[in-house]
């Protein structure tokens, strides 16, 4: 045997001894690490499956409650929504609270609906956007079933130019002002909406009585502006900004383009 072969054999034996020594020292940790990786992956997959299962179950329960409400089974719907509020997963408990308040409004139980919307708005654990929506929903109900001060207390902070709900908030406050006999304030709020290029342009002609927010409001706001300002032309034609008398009574339309079509005098 040559010297080189002998040296190689000795080196191989030394490496094997070192490998055995390392395995005896750290082999258990290598195995534990591998098991941890496998267990962790399985745990993540299991948790994801659990989340999806819970979310799907809550979603199905919410849809069933909405079906009951749409079928006129209000009491059954409220019971289902109450269960979902207690046992639901993710955002569904909050959605259940909002929907339950809507069902109560549809039943004519406006005081209870307003109370529930206010409760959502006062819950600091709920995202600000949903809380603002609850304030607006309560205010829209109070337009018909409360005072202007009650409406203002809820939507005044939402009327700022930076708030995405400002158009509906201004509409609610304008309607409440109009109902309270303050036509000039109502006209000012409606004209703010009309002058805002970001306000929705198309939609149904009336706000829903159950307090749901209707984002398509520019058309009916134009009608309100014309009624308050005494304009008798079609809202889509007349773009005149009409003055309001100090006594709060609207004047007749003075739009030159349509003066021949309507020459009714100012309200007395």
N, C-alpha and C positions, 0 to 999 in steps of 0.2 A: 504494500500500500504506500502510495506516495505521500509526502508531507502535505501537499495541497488537499488530497482527499481526506486525510485525517483531520485537518483543520476545519474543513467543511462539515464533517460529521459532528465535530465538537460544537461548532456554531449552531447547527440544527438542533442538537440536544439542548443547548443553552436557551435557544429561542422557545423550544417546546416547554422547557421548565418554567420560563418566564410567563408564557401564555397560560400554563396551568395555574401558576401562582396568581396571576391577575384574575383569572376566572373564579378561583376559589375566594378571592377577596371581593370581587365586584360582580360576579355572575348573578347573584341573587337580586342585585339592584337593576341589572339589565333586564332580567325577567320581569321584575316588578314594574319597570318603566314601560315595557311592552304591554303588559296587562293593563296598566293605567291608560295608555293611549287607546287601546281597544275599548276599555270600559268607558272612557270619556267620550269617544265617538258614538258608542251605543247610547250613552246617556243623553247626548245632544240630540241624536235622532229620536230618542224616546220622548224627550221634552217637546221637540217640534211636533211630533205626532199628537201629544197630549194637548198642546196649544191649538192645533188645527181642529182636533175633536171638540174641544170646549167651545171654540169660536163657531164651528159649524152647528153645534147643538143650540147655542144662544141665538144664532142667526135664524135657525129654523123656528125656534120658539117665538122670536120677534115677528117673523112673517105670519105665523099662525095667529098671533094676537092681532096683527093688522087685518088679517082676513076676517076675524071675528068682528072687529070694529066696522069694517066696510060692509059686513052683512047685517049691521044694526044690532048685534049682540054686545051692547056696550058693557053690561055688567060682567059678562064672561071675559071680554077683552081686558077690562080693568083688573080682574083677578089674575089673568095670565101675565099682564104687565107687572103686577105687584110681585109675582113669583120671580120674574126675570130681573126685577130690580134687586132682589135679595140674592139670587143665585147666579145671575148672568156673568159672563166673562167679558173682559175688555171694556169697550165703550158701550156695550149693550145696556147695562143698568141705567146709564144716563139717558140713552135714547128711549128706554122704557119710561122713565120719568117724564120726559118731554111729550111722548106720545100719549101717556095717561092723562096729562093735563089737556091735551087736544081732545081726547075722547070725552072728558068731562065738559069741555066747552060745547062740543057737539050735542051733548045731552041737555044743554041749557044750564048746567051747574057752573055758572061763570065765576062766582065767588071762590069756589073750590079750585077751579082751573087757574085763576089769577094767583091764588095762594101757592099752588104747586110750582108755577113758573117762577114766582118770587123766591121760593125755596131753592130752586136750581141756581138762580142768579146769585144767591147769597152763599153758595157752597164754594169755598175757596179751593177745594180739591179738583174742581171741574175746570177745564181750559177756559180762558177768558172769552174766546170767540163764542162758545156755547152759552156761557153766562150772559153775554150781550144779546144773543138771540132770544134767550128766555125773557130778558127785560123787555125786548121789543114785542114779543108775543103777548106778554101781560099788558103792555101799553095799548096794543091794538084792541084788546078786549075792553080795556077801560075807556076807550073812546066812546063806546056805546053804553058801558055799564059803570062809569065812574066820572070823576071830575077832571078838569084840565090840569089841576095841580097834581093829581095822581099820575096822569100821563106824563107830565113834565118831569116829575121826580124820577121816572124810569128812563126816559129817552133823551133828556137834555144832554147828558154826557155823550150820547151817540150821534149828536148832530154836528160834531166837529168835522172839518173838511177832510181829516185824515181817516175817519172811521168808514169802513166799507158798508156799514148799515145806515149811513147818514140819510140816504134818500127815503127809505121807509120810515126812519125815525122822524124826519121832518114832516113827512106826510101825516103820521099819527099825531104829531103835535099841532100841525095845521088844522086837521079835522077837529081836534079837541078845542082849539081856539075858535074855530068857526061855530062849533056847537055852543060854546060859551058866549057867543055874540061878539067876539073880537075879530071882526072881518079883516081889519088892516094887518094884524099879526098873521092871520091865516094866509092872506094874499102874499105877504112877504116870504113866508116859508115855501109856499107853492112856487113862487117865482124863482126862489133859490134852486129848486129842483129843475125847473124848466130851463134855467140858464146853465145847468151843469151838463156838459157834453157827455159825461160818463153815465148819466142816468139812463136806464133801459128805455127803449123807444116803443116797443110793441107789446101788446098783451091784452088781457081781458079788461073790460071797461069798469070793473068794480072790485073793491077790496072784499075779501071773503069774510063772512060774518063770524066764523069760528076762530078768527084771530091768526090764521096762518099768514105768513109773510108772502106777499105777492111781489116778486122783483120786477115785473113788467108794469111800470106805473106811469110812464111819461104821458101816455094818451089821456088817462083820466085826470092827471094833474093839469093838463092843458084845458080840459073842460072846467075844472074847478076854478082856474085862474079867470077864464072868460066869464063864468057865472058871477064870481065875486067882483069883477071889474065892470060888469054890465055890458060885455061885448055880446052882440047877437049874431056875429058871423060864425062860420064854421071854424072850429079850432085849428084845422089844418091850413086855413087860408090866412087868418088874421094874425099878425105878429106884433101888433101894436102893444106897447106897455101902457095900460090904462090906469089913470089916477083914481084914487078913492077919496071921497069927500071926507072932511074932518069928522062928520057925524057918524062915519062908518058905513054909509049907504053907497052902493056903487053907482057910477054914472053910466050913461049910454055910450055905446061904442062911437068913437070919433075917427075910426080908421077911414082915411080918404078913399082908399081903393074900393071899399064896400059901403060908402056913405049912402049911395043911391038905393042900395038893397034894403037898408034898415034905417029908418029915420025916427025910431021910437024915442021919446023924450027920456031924460034922466028920471030915475026913481024919485018919488016925492016922499 
